[in-house]
C-alpha cells in the first residue's frame, strides 16, 4: 500500500497500526516518488535474518573457492586507506 508523506505528517505513526492489519508493508510517497518502506518489526526481523543467511552462504562459497585473503588488521586498514 502506498501512502503519502503528508498523511504521515498529519496523522502520525499511529495510522500504521491500523494499516498493518491489512497489509505487510507501507510505501511512503514523497512528492510523487516512492521513497521509503515501512515494515512491521517482525517482518523486518524475518527479512534481515534471510539477508544475513544469504550473506553467510555467499561467504562460505567464497571460502570453498579460495576467494579470500588473510591479513592483519593493520594491513587491512592500510589497504583501505590506499583505496581512498
C-alpha positions as CSV (number, residue, x, y, z in Angstrom):
1,X,0.0,0.0,0.0
2,X,1.3,3.5,-0.9
3,X,0.7,6.4,1.5
4,X,1.5,10.0,1.1
5,X,4.2,11.6,3.3
6,X,1.7,14.4,4.1
7,X,-0.6,11.8,5.6
8,X,2.2,10.6,7.9
9,X,2.9,14.2,8.9
10,X,-0.7,15.0,9.7
11,X,-1.9,11.6,11.2
12,X,1.4,10.4,12.7
13,X,2.7,6.9,13.0
14,X,-0.5,5.9,14.9
15,X,-2.0,5.3,11.4
16,X,0.5,2.5,10.8
17,X,-1.1,0.1,13.3
18,X,-4.5,0.2,11.6
19,X,-3.0,-0.2,8.1
20,X,-0.8,-3.1,9.2
21,X,-4.0,-5.1,10.0
22,X,-4.5,-5.5,6.2
23,X,-1.0,-5.1,4.6
24,X,2.5,-6.3,5.2
25,X,4.3,-3.1,4.1
26,X,3.7,0.5,3.5
27,X,5.4,2.6,0.9
28,X,5.7,6.3,1.7
29,X,5.4,8.5,-1.4
30,X,7.2,11.9,-1.2
31,X,6.5,14.5,-3.9
32,X,5.2,11.9,-6.3
33,X,8.1,9.4,-5.8
34,X,8.1,6.2,-3.7
35,X,10.8,6.9,-1.2
36,X,10.5,4.8,1.9
37,X,9.2,1.4,3.0
38,X,7.7,0.8,6.5
39,X,7.6,-2.7,7.8
40,X,6.2,-4.3,11.0
41,X,9.2,-5.1,13.2
42,X,8.6,-8.8,13.0
43,X,8.6,-8.7,9.2
44,X,11.7,-6.7,9.3
45,X,13.4,-9.2,11.5
46,X,12.4,-12.0,9.1
47,X,13.8,-10.2,6.1
48,X,17.0,-9.3,8.0
49,X,17.5,-12.9,9.0
50,X,17.2,-14.1,5.4
51,X,19.6,-11.4,4.3
52,X,22.2,-12.5,6.9
53,X,21.7,-16.2,6.0
54,X,22.3,-15.3,2.3
55,X,25.5,-13.4,3.2
56,X,26.7,-16.3,5.3
57,X,26.1,-18.8,2.4
58,X,27.9,-16.5,-0.1
59,X,30.9,-16.2,2.3
60,X,31.1,-19.9,2.7
61,X,31.1,-20.4,-1.1
62,X,33.9,-17.8,-1.4
63,X,35.9,-19.7,1.3
64,X,35.3,-23.0,-0.6
65,X,36.5,-21.4,-3.8
66,X,39.5,-19.8,-2.1
67,X,38.2,-16.3,-2.8
68,X,39.6,-14.7,0.3
69,X,42.9,-13.3,1.7
70,X,44.4,-13.4,5.1
71,X,45.9,-10.2,6.5
72,X,46.4,-8.4,9.8
73,X,44.1,-5.6,10.9
74,X,46.9,-3.1,10.2
75,X,47.4,-4.5,6.7
76,X,43.7,-4.3,6.1
77,X,43.5,-0.7,7.3
78,X,46.4,0.3,5.0
79,X,44.7,-1.4,2.1
80,X,41.5,0.6,2.7
81,X,43.4,3.8,3.0
82,X,45.2,3.2,-0.3
83,X,41.9,2.6,-2.0
84,X,40.7,6.0,-1.0
